[in-house]
């Protein structure tokens, strides 16, 4: 059974190394320090095992789970797990708005 979606993210590209720092910088402080990120391996360009973001090491993982092709999973020790809907970068603003609103209200 899929997990509920905790929010949405609309990156500009599928280059995780370029996009992830902005995502992590914009997260609520209450989420704590994200130490692990998992993305769909079939969707994102090359993903190294880890990267440095704001002087912190973040472990990066890939999955090929068919149940969640457009999600990113964020983990923060002692704080929790958050699953975000990834709005494809080439989505028009008109199409992205209802996706983002649905994710924000807890309905994916």
C-alpha positions, 0 to 999 in steps of 0.5 A, a space after each residue: 500500500 503506497 504511503 501518503 504524499 507529504 508535499 510536492 516538488 517541481 524541479 527544473 530538470 532531472 539533474 539531481 545534483 543540480 536540483 537537490 540543494 535547492 529542495 533541501 534548502 527550502 524544507 521546513 526547519 522542523 523536518 531536521 537535517 535530511 541525511 538520505 534521499 531516494 529517487 526513482 532510478 528510471 527517471 533521474 539522471 546519474 545518481 552518485 552514492 552521496 553528495 555534499 549539500 550545505 557542508 552536510 553529506 546526504 546519501 542518495 539512493 535509487 529505486 525502480 519501484 513501479 508503485 512510485 515513479 514520480 516521488 522522492 523520499 527524504 529521511 531525517 534521523 529522529 525526525 521522520 520520512 517524507 514522500 514528495 510528489 515530483 512534478 515532471 520538469 516539463 509540466 506546464 504551469 497550468 497542469 502543475 498547479 492542480 498536482 501541487 495543490 493536491 499534494 499539499 492537501 494530502 491527496 495525490 
